């Protein structure tokens, strides 16, 4: 008898809907951020920079980068409160 393991790399329809909803909420949350915070998150998430390095590229001190980063996360949190 031959057993087949499920292909875990393929999403179920439910997972696809949740993933699409998550991406939609993330895009909406990011669009509600000030431009400077969007720029910081882009450098961190898209380019893989640390908060400090991303802040440095934007001309900020480490403490300013940290403040902007945490403020951006706080502003985004309500978009995911029921997720």
N, C-alpha and C positions, 0 to 999 in steps of 0.2 A: 504494500500500500504506500502511495506517495503522499507526503504531507507538504503543504505549501504554507510558508509563513507569509503573513500579510506584508505588503510593501508599505513600510512606514514613511517612505519619502513622498508618497502621494497623499495629498490632503483629502479628508472627507468633505462632502458638501458643506457640512456644518462648520468645519475648520476654515473653509474658503470664505464663507460668509463672515465669520468672526474676524478673519484676517483683513478682509476688505473693509469692514467697519472700523477696525483699529487703524488702518492706514488713512481712512477718511477723517477720523477724529484727530489723528496726529497732524495731518495737513491743515485742518481747521485751527487747531491749537497753535501751530507754528505761525500761521497767517495772522493771528491775533497778537503776536509779540511785536515789540518795537524792532525796527530794522537792525539795531546794534546787537540785540539778543539773538535774532535770527542768524546774523553773521557769525556770532560766536558758536551757536549750536551747529551751524554748517561746518565750520572748521573742526569742531570736535567729532561730530558724527560722520561726516562725509570724508574728511581727510585724516581722521584718526589721531588728531593732535590732542595733547593733554590740555586741561583748562588753562594752565599757565602759559603754554606755548601759543594757544589760540589767542589768549589775551595779549600776549606780547606782539603777535602779528597785527592786532587791532590797536596797538599803542597804549595798552593798559598795564597797570601794575597787577601783580598776582591777586591782591585783595579785591581790586575792582573786577577782575575776571571772575573770581569766586562769587562775588555779590551778584553780578549779572547772571551767572549760570544758575545759581540757586533761586534767584528771582524769576527767571524764565521757567524753571521747573514748577515753582509755586503758581505762576500764572497759568500753566498748562494743566495742572492737577484737576481743576473742575471739569475739564473735558473728558476725564476718565473716571470720575467718581462712581459711576454706575456700571462700569465695565468689569 
